[in-house]
Amino acid sequence: MNAIPALLDHLVLATPDLAATVADFARRTGVTPAPGGTHVGLGTRNHLVSLGGTRYLEILGPDPEQSAPGQPRPFDVDGVTAPRTVTWAISPPDLDAAIENARSQGYDPGSAQEMSRRRPDGTLLKWRLTDGDDAHPSGLVPFLIDWGTSLHPTASGLPTTPLLALSATAPDPAGIRPLLASLGTSLDLTTGPVGMSFTVDTPRGPVTFD
Protein backbone atom coordinates (compact mmCIF):
# COMPACT_ATOMS: atom_id res chain seq x y z
CA MET A 1 0.00 0.00 0.00
CA ASN A 2 1.16 3.53 -0.75
CA ALA A 3 2.46 4.90 2.54
CA ILE A 4 1.05 8.38 1.80
CA PRO A 5 -2.76 8.51 1.52
CA ALA A 6 -4.48 10.02 -1.48
CA LEU A 7 -5.76 13.61 -1.04
CA LEU A 8 -3.80 14.12 2.20
CA ASP A 9 -3.89 17.79 3.25
CA HIS A 10 -2.49 17.78 6.78
CA LEU A 11 -1.90 15.88 10.02
CA VAL A 12 -2.97 17.21 13.41
CA LEU A 13 -0.55 16.74 16.33
CA ALA A 14 -2.33 17.89 19.50
CA THR A 15 -0.39 18.86 22.61
CA PRO A 16 -1.10 20.26 26.08
CA ASP A 17 2.00 22.49 25.80
CA LEU A 18 2.54 24.01 22.38
CA ALA A 19 5.86 25.72 23.10
CA ALA A 20 7.40 22.57 24.57
CA THR A 21 6.25 20.39 21.65
CA VAL A 22 7.55 22.85 19.06
CA ALA A 23 10.91 22.91 20.86
CA ASP A 24 11.00 19.09 20.98
CA PHE A 25 10.21 18.85 17.26
CA ALA A 26 13.04 21.29 16.51
CA ARG A 27 15.46 19.36 18.75
CA ARG A 28 14.67 16.01 17.16
CA THR A 29 14.56 17.12 13.53
CA GLY A 30 16.77 20.20 13.30
CA VAL A 31 13.78 22.04 11.76
CA THR A 32 11.82 24.67 13.70
CA PRO A 33 8.06 24.79 13.01
CA ALA A 34 6.74 28.18 11.89
CA PRO A 35 4.07 30.07 13.86
CA GLY A 36 0.73 29.48 12.17
CA GLY A 37 -1.78 31.65 13.95
CA THR A 38 -4.59 31.77 16.48
CA HIS A 39 -8.08 30.31 16.40
CA VAL A 40 -9.96 33.17 18.02
CA GLY A 41 -12.70 32.04 20.38
CA LEU A 42 -11.56 28.40 20.31
CA GLY A 43 -8.64 28.87 22.69
CA THR A 44 -5.99 27.34 20.41
CA ARG A 45 -3.07 28.32 18.22
CA ASN A 46 -0.73 26.35 15.99
CA HIS A 47 2.71 25.98 14.44
CA LEU A 48 3.19 24.46 11.00
CA VAL A 49 5.72 22.39 9.06
CA SER A 50 5.45 21.48 5.39
CA LEU A 51 5.44 17.74 4.69
CA GLY A 52 6.27 18.31 1.03
CA GLY A 53 4.01 19.55 -1.77
CA THR A 54 0.68 20.77 -0.43
CA ARG A 55 0.83 18.59 2.69
CA TYR A 56 1.70 19.88 6.14
CA LEU A 57 1.82 19.12 9.84
CA GLU A 58 -0.27 21.20 12.25
CA ILE A 59 1.01 21.24 15.84
CA LEU A 60 -1.98 22.46 17.84
CA GLY A 61 -2.21 23.45 21.50
CA PRO A 62 -3.85 25.83 23.97
CA ASP A 63 -3.23 29.50 23.32
CA PRO A 64 -1.96 31.06 26.58
CA GLU A 65 -3.00 34.49 25.34
CA GLN A 66 -6.67 33.53 25.06
CA SER A 67 -9.01 32.98 27.96
CA ALA A 68 -10.46 29.49 28.26
CA PRO A 69 -13.32 29.05 25.79
CA GLY A 70 -16.77 28.13 27.02
CA GLN A 71 -16.55 24.84 25.15
CA PRO A 72 -13.96 22.08 24.69
CA ARG A 73 -11.02 23.07 22.52
CA PRO A 74 -10.91 21.35 19.12
CA PHE A 75 -9.21 18.03 18.43
CA ASP A 76 -9.23 16.87 22.06
CA VAL A 77 -6.58 19.42 23.03
CA ASP A 78 -8.08 19.52 26.53
CA GLY A 79 -7.85 15.75 26.86
CA VAL A 80 -4.32 14.98 25.71
CA THR A 81 -1.68 14.65 28.43
CA ALA A 82 1.24 14.33 25.98
CA PRO A 83 1.75 15.21 22.30
CA ARG A 84 -0.23 12.85 20.08
CA THR A 85 -1.23 12.62 16.43
CA VAL A 86 -5.00 12.76 16.82
CA THR A 87 -6.36 12.92 13.26
CA TRP A 88 -5.77 13.96 9.67
CA ALA A 89 -7.44 15.88 6.87
CA ILE A 90 -7.94 15.33 3.16
CA SER A 91 -8.69 17.95 0.53
CA PRO A 92 -10.98 16.53 -2.17
CA PRO A 93 -11.40 18.41 -5.47
CA ASP A 94 -15.06 19.13 -4.61
CA LEU A 95 -15.87 19.14 -0.89
CA ASP A 96 -19.66 19.05 -1.22
CA ALA A 97 -19.58 16.28 -3.82
CA ALA A 98 -17.23 14.25 -1.62
CA ILE A 99 -19.62 14.58 1.35
CA GLU A 100 -22.58 13.44 -0.74
CA ASN A 101 -20.62 10.56 -2.26
CA ALA A 102 -19.56 9.32 1.18
CA ARG A 103 -23.16 9.53 2.41
CA SER A 104 -24.33 7.52 -0.59
CA GLN A 105 -21.91 4.80 0.52
CA GLY A 106 -23.17 4.76 4.10
CA TYR A 107 -20.71 7.09 5.85
CA ASP A 108 -21.65 10.61 6.92
CA PRO A 109 -18.56 12.78 7.48
CA GLY A 110 -20.71 15.66 8.70
CA SER A 111 -21.69 18.95 7.11
CA ALA A 112 -19.18 21.58 6.02
CA GLN A 113 -18.56 24.41 8.51
CA GLU A 114 -16.96 27.82 7.96
CA MET A 115 -13.68 28.33 9.83
CA SER A 116 -10.96 30.99 9.98
CA ARG A 117 -7.71 32.00 11.67
CA ARG A 118 -5.45 35.02 11.46
CA ARG A 119 -1.81 34.56 10.48
CA PRO A 120 0.93 36.37 12.41
CA ASP A 121 1.18 38.87 9.52
CA GLY A 122 -2.49 39.74 9.98
CA THR A 123 -3.79 37.84 6.95
CA LEU A 124 -7.17 36.23 7.60
CA LEU A 125 -7.45 32.68 6.27
CA LYS A 126 -10.90 31.21 5.68
CA TRP A 127 -11.77 27.62 4.87
CA ARG A 128 -14.54 25.04 5.10
CA LEU A 129 -14.26 21.68 6.82
CA THR A 130 -16.48 18.86 7.94
CA ASP A 131 -17.44 19.12 11.59
CA GLY A 132 -15.09 17.16 13.80
CA ASP A 133 -17.96 16.34 16.17
CA ASP A 134 -19.42 14.10 13.46
CA ALA A 135 -16.15 12.39 12.57
CA HIS A 136 -15.31 8.80 13.41
CA PRO A 137 -14.34 8.80 17.11
CA SER A 138 -11.00 7.08 16.46
CA GLY A 139 -9.66 10.07 14.50
CA LEU A 140 -8.41 7.60 11.90
CA VAL A 141 -11.05 8.57 9.36
CA PRO A 142 -10.03 12.01 8.05
CA PHE A 143 -12.11 15.14 8.08
CA LEU A 144 -12.49 17.01 4.79
CA ILE A 145 -11.21 20.52 4.10
CA ASP A 146 -11.57 23.09 1.31
CA TRP A 147 -9.33 26.18 1.38
CA GLY A 148 -11.42 27.98 -1.22
CA THR A 149 -9.76 31.23 -2.30
CA SER A 150 -7.47 31.43 0.74
CA LEU A 151 -3.76 30.88 0.32
CA HIS A 152 -2.91 27.32 1.31
CA PRO A 153 -0.70 27.17 4.42
CA THR A 154 2.13 25.55 2.45
CA ALA A 155 2.24 28.51 0.04
CA SER A 156 3.76 30.79 2.70
CA GLY A 157 7.25 29.29 2.66
CA LEU A 158 7.04 26.85 5.57
CA PRO A 159 10.08 24.92 6.80
CA THR A 160 9.95 21.42 5.35
CA THR A 161 10.35 17.87 6.61
CA PRO A 162 9.13 15.62 3.75
CA LEU A 163 6.65 12.95 4.79
CA LEU A 164 8.01 9.44 4.31
CA ALA A 165 5.18 7.35 5.76
CA LEU A 166 1.88 7.51 7.63
CA SER A 167 0.36 4.50 9.35
CA ALA A 168 -2.16 3.68 12.05
CA THR A 169 -3.44 0.90 14.28
CA ALA A 170 -7.03 0.10 15.24
CA PRO A 171 -8.79 -2.75 17.04
CA ASP A 172 -10.89 -3.40 13.90
CA PRO A 173 -9.09 -2.19 10.75
CA ALA A 174 -11.64 -3.95 8.54
CA GLY A 175 -14.37 -1.72 9.95
CA ILE A 176 -12.49 1.47 9.07
CA ARG A 177 -11.25 0.67 5.55
CA PRO A 178 -14.72 1.00 3.89
CA LEU A 179 -15.14 4.44 5.49
CA LEU A 180 -11.79 5.54 4.06
CA ALA A 181 -12.77 4.16 0.66
CA SER A 182 -16.01 6.16 0.73
CA LEU A 183 -13.87 9.31 1.01
CA GLY A 184 -11.56 8.31 -1.84
CA THR A 185 -8.52 7.66 0.30
CA SER A 186 -6.78 4.91 2.29
CA LEU A 187 -4.48 4.44 5.26
CA ASP A 188 -1.91 1.81 6.16
CA LEU A 189 -3.83 0.09 8.99
CA THR A 190 -2.87 -2.80 11.24
CA THR A 191 -4.49 -4.31 14.32
CA GLY A 192 -3.76 -2.71 17.69
CA PRO A 193 -4.83 0.09 20.01
CA VAL A 194 -6.08 3.24 18.27
CA GLY A 195 -3.09 5.33 17.23
CA MET A 196 -1.35 7.12 14.36
CA SER A 197 2.33 7.35 13.50
CA PHE A 198 4.18 9.32 10.84
CA THR A 199 7.81 9.50 9.72
CA VAL A 200 9.48 12.55 8.22
CA ASP A 201 12.83 13.06 6.53
CA THR A 202 14.98 15.61 8.34
CA PRO A 203 18.55 16.97 8.41
CA ARG A 204 19.08 14.50 11.26
CA GLY A 205 17.68 11.52 9.36
CA PRO A 206 14.21 9.96 9.46
CA VAL A 207 12.25 10.78 12.63
CA THR A 208 8.99 9.13 13.70
CA PHE A 209 6.22 10.77 15.72
CA ASP A 210 3.17 9.11 17.26
Secondary structure, DSSP 8 states (H G I E B T S, - for coil): --SS-TTEEEEEEE-S-HHHHHHHHHHHHS---EEEEEETTTTEEEEEEEEETTEEEEEEEE-TTS---SS--GGGTTT-SS-EEEEEEE--SSHHHHHHHHHHTT-----EEEEEEE-TTS-EEEEEEE-GGGS-TTS-S-EEEE-TTS--GGGG---B--EEEEEEEES-HHHHHHHHHHTT---EEEESSSEEEEEE--TTS-EEE-
